[in-house]
Amino acid sequence: MNMLNLNGKSILITGGTGSFGKEFTKTILSRFPEVKRLVIFSRDEQKHFQMGMDYPDTKYPAIRYFIGDVRDRKRLFRAFEGIDVVIHAAAMKHVHIAEYNPMECVNTNIIGAENVIDAALACGVSDVVALSTDKAAAPINLYGATKLASDKLFVAANNIKGKRDIRFSVVRYGNVMGSNGSVMPFFLKKRKEGVLPITDDRMTRFNISLDDGVEMVMNALENAWGGEIFVPKIPSYKITDVATAIAPECEQKIVGIRPGEKLHEEMITVSDSLNTWDLGKYYAIIPQKPTFNLDDFVKHFGAKRVKDGFSYNSGDNTEWETIASLRENVKRFVDPNFEV
């Protein structure tokens, strides 16, 4: 609960070669130059090779490129030896692919989560932060259901830590601008064809930058008591506004919602709100039976319980991106050469 200092610490990122992992790596190396070890754990050999070109171990002696899969317990236990902090970003995340390959999604997102927990408990890790998704709140697709199960596993892990000095927490946020498979780079690629496919013109999503996602994880590392699901206060956008911002000259063709998609995403449901506290910049959904003293938690953060019936939905949000702000975001976070 002090100022975060990761110098001298050994950190491991599962899914470390993904969009988040690369941004987190950049932040750690610049902010904590005396980090002891930074282990990039990922199953993708090609992404390891590419990331190694950007962050060579000759220039960054703390970095380690560790090929492995969160499904592989033996490999995970080996990777976690001597690690202090784990950021769990590995996931199978594409909704329609998960719908078609359900057990693959279950094995990575649920069994993989339990393997991370078991390895952390066995190897003396002190902090674990797991990345979640808005699709885990009231899920209607398999991806969201597996991430909800993953969230539950990480929250409940605090109940079985015994005398170990370890905290498990979760960060849950919406669509990340410019991340692999996200809508902005997709539309940028499609605009040369003159037609942008729109699943439904009523669709909305939450919007967050990779920078803010990284800062959420840093906040959790600094402030988590164990068991919280942290949720950011961020703007929404309309999918049609994203299309107009990127390619106003293009036809917007309605193609229909894909299997497992929602019109609007939700990060805090009415049922969640019974255990949700406003911390200022973030909300925190805490366990019904926390392992810490709730009165002490509320006093420490000046936390305020949200109103009865509160929910946090991208369609009902009070803060919205405009076409102008979306264009600024595309140029800043996705393509610096972007012009309308």
Secondary structure, DSSP 8 states (H G I E B T S, - for coil): ------TT-EEEEETTTSHHHHHHHHHHHHH-TT-SEEEEEES-HHHHHHHHHHS-TTT-TTEEEEE--TT-HHHHHHHTTT-SEEEE------HHHHHHSHHHHHIIIIIHHHHHHHHHHHHT--EEEEE--GGGSS--SHHHHHHHHHHHHHHHGGGG-TT---EEEEE---EETT-TT-HHHHHHHHGGGTEEEES-TT-EEEEE-HHHHHHHHHHHHHH--SS-EEEE---EEEHHHHHHHH-TTSEEEE----TT--SS-EEE-TTGGGGEEE-SSEEEE--SS-SS-HHHHHHHHT-EE--TT--EETTS-S-B--HHHHHHHIIIII-TT---
